[in-house]
């Protein structure tokens, strides 16, 4: 979405160079945080920073101070004037080994300790930074009482100030300033009304690698919130939660947020039938964000990363009969972790946080030697399917390909096995043909060890220049205009978790009927079944990486773009999660474009990331930074323009964009609030431009945008992304309402309007 994050800028007078805080860690500080301040917005006497100053007439309030729309802010007390003066008492039982300030500030901030100025910070931040004290400043510290005083000035826009004296070796987790109870919207979807513990996501969760011997573990689990420090499994379980819905959601039955100072615990009993020569695997499709899994009191494994599946072999920990699973989850949401649209204080284009288990949990019985995965690549030019097994050792595999009930090819071998398909039927949005696969893992003597079912769509993705020299995207060697919505994948009753598989399918089918051939899946990884539905229905997907962490100044397509400075451990976690996403989805024919960055959110080491993903998957196009800071990487240059589409062709001087496909990765956002279907009727509705006054005016604006996009096609634009599929929380710029109950423009009317976009490639 079109929302800029400010650049991080910090300098100190006595303070040393700033360092970013902090990588998500399992250790919590023992430091206590004093959030109680005395404050005034009236100019105080000159001695106001001194320890002996009488501030009893000042107002008392909790930090931080500012306006709630300020990026990265945790506002407990509203401050909207140009100046604020703050004082608080700090008690040190001992001097920190590495004393530092933990600060998030606006335009100009000056910090005093016991009356002496220790730091000055021009500019503003979009998140907290840890700034070590110099030796001179640290020498002021001793055990006992101290006064921390701050003056902050702000002249325009959002504002925020919060400062803490900490030990940089062990930074504290700041307490939440907002309620732990999420907003109680009255909206529900038709599918959410039908959810029960017995039918909650009972479908097989991994349609691209199917075995029959599996057990769904969704349903009611025990739940408990504890302090973060608690490592022992709770003795008391106060609540039930409906898995796989996150605790913040209505469908979970909990409706309570997880604070960064807390741990979230799940428990349930499972029945296991063990057998010689088999393994028991425990699968989690997604847990946000860091978790530890225990089986019968023993640690089975841990995982960091909230958006892709992971599996644990629990064979040695289970016994025949009843067994107990316990899962401990922690989630800081706004620290240095990938989180997408989640924030602690939802506003504007940012949504309610999600924590814990939010996709299916299941068990599977497999042979001792089994296929972990099969990676499928295809070639439209060769009419071929290549199957590469992921299994221990180099045991051979046998592959059979069927077209419906008809066998069309078979082959066996070690490593990658390529099968030529006679008169191959190619996959495309107009003809999404899929071949069924049976893959068997063989022993050295040729007996079958494991069998899985899969499928493949034969297609090739590429690009070509048209007669005017413009780059166009191709599918199976033919130019194809990509046209789709920005799709957030959020739900009023399930948040990140769709109410059901049928609900998720509805969105895709409706978009298909409305004349879209592509979906830009926006900074979210959906359940695996989503992509299988896109494969079957013929819906192209641009897949975003989930974003998070600090970003640079947003310079869009201007020359000399910035990158954020990410420390190595945080960057490695980003790359790990990016690789997991590619590994998860690379065999789906619907995936045609990878989008590592969006609008400079967390954009860092762009050229390095671009080089890596081009080598990791050379079969797809790379849109390195949709709407973000343009670097010469990947295949696509992407402009975001609201409300109507446009492209800065003037910035192409000198051939900057000569080797790149030009697309408009976001536009539109025309807002139409629908009474009775608003997430929060009292909230300021978010749309781009002034809101249309009538449904007729809304249609006119949409038609105008499509007409402008059609004209831009003739100037070389190869794809368009309209914002967006549905309303989401405070946003009312969807083609559907958030509850999916009102369609703002009928699908058949949209399909007729969109037909003009494909005239050149039909």
Secondary structure, 3 states (H helix, E strand, C coil): CCCCCCCCCCCCCCCCCEEECCCCCCCCCCCCCCCEEEEECCCCCCCCCCCCCCCCCCEEEECCEECCCCCCCCCCEECCCCEEEEEEEEEECCCCCCEEEEEECCCEEEEEECCEEEEEEECCCCCCEEEECCHHHHCCCCCEEEEEEEEEECCCCCCEEEEEEEEHHHCCCCCCCCCCCCCCCCCCCCCHHHCCCCCCCCCCCCCCCECCCEEECCEEEEEEEEECCCCCCCCCCCEEEEECCCCCCCCCCCCCCCCCCEEEEEEEEEEECCCCCEEEEEEECCEECEEEEEECCEEEEEEECCCCCEEEECHHHCCCEEEEEEEEEECCCCCCCCCCCEECCCECCEEECCCEECCCEEEEEEECCCCCEEEEEEECCCCEEEEEEECCCCCCEEEEEEECCEEEEEEEECCCEEEECCCCCEECCCCECCEEEEEEEECCCCCEEEEEEEEECECCEEEEECCCCCEEEEECCEECCEEEEEECCCECCCECCCCCHHHHHHHHHHHHHCCCCEEEECCCCCCHHHHHHHHHHCCEEEEECCCCCCCCCCCCCCCCCCCECCCHHHHHHHHHHHHHHHHHHCCCCCEEEEECEECCCCCECHHHHHHHHHHHCCCCEECCEECCCCCCCCCEEEEEEEECCCCCHHHHHHHCCCCCEEEEEEEECCCCCCCCCCCCCCCCCECCCCCCCCHHHHHHHHHHHHHHHHHHHCCCEEEEEEECCECECCECCCCECCCCCCECCCHHHHHHHHHHHHCCCC
